[in-house]
Amino acid sequence: MKTIRIRNILLGFAVVALVGVLVVSQGVLPRAVAAQTTATADEAMAAVTRTITVVGKGTISVKPDTAQATLGVETMGKNVKEATSESSAIMTEILDALTGLGIAERDIQTSGFSVWSERNSDANGELNGDLTYRVTNTVTVQVRDLDQVGAVLDAAIDAGANSVYGVSFYLDDAAEMESEAREKAMADARAKAEELAALGDVEIGQVLSISEVVGGSTLYSNFNAKELASAGFGGGAGPISAGELDMSLTLQVSYAIQ
């Protein structure tokens, strides 16, 4: 009997010890791990919030290499056939004049064609039953030799064009220009971040994020194109100045605070 009681007591101690181990493994250790994980997350969050975010802007100027002109002819007649026939004949002359200057066919594209009617009025200003039909026919021309811009406009006007809607200048391939502007924008962002860090008595660390601002990249000409009529040219387009193009690009950059 004593031997049995001793064995039972030992078995009881073993069960209690096992339960203790389970309590430790299922309760204390997970809580310790959870506490450590929470602390790590808090440190990570604190590190993330310790940032300096700035917007850098880069702008460069370059001479354009291509011009675009939109020109056309407006005709009128007592009926649609009369107005469209005259428009077609004049536009044929305009296209022949452009190709005669060496403008490639791929660089000439019809950009508009419209027909509408207007009711005529008598001497007293009263509308009558007569109609006048108007036809507008326009083309967009890419001029890859900027020295030809004036000659192109003159040739079109001489051929019968009575509407010139503007001239704009651009780069045929702006990829290299964008890269230079982007490099300047990054340098500008770095300078601003360092200035802010000095004001806050801190130092900036590694770059955490970079994003190009949507709509922050613009390419524009300093030549303000205006609607021009043939009368306004005084019989010729005169000298056309291409000026320079400005490329502006914006980046948002976040730096870690050390």
PyMOL commands that set and color helices and strands:
alter all, ss='L'
color gray80, all
select helices_A, chain A and resi 2-49+80-100+105-107+146-158+175-199+230-233
alter helices_A, ss='H'
color red, helices_A
select strands_A, chain A and resi 51-62+66-77+108-121+127-143+163-170+204-212+218-221+228-229+245-257
alter strands_A, ss='S'
color yellow, strands_A
deselect
rebuild
show_as cartoon
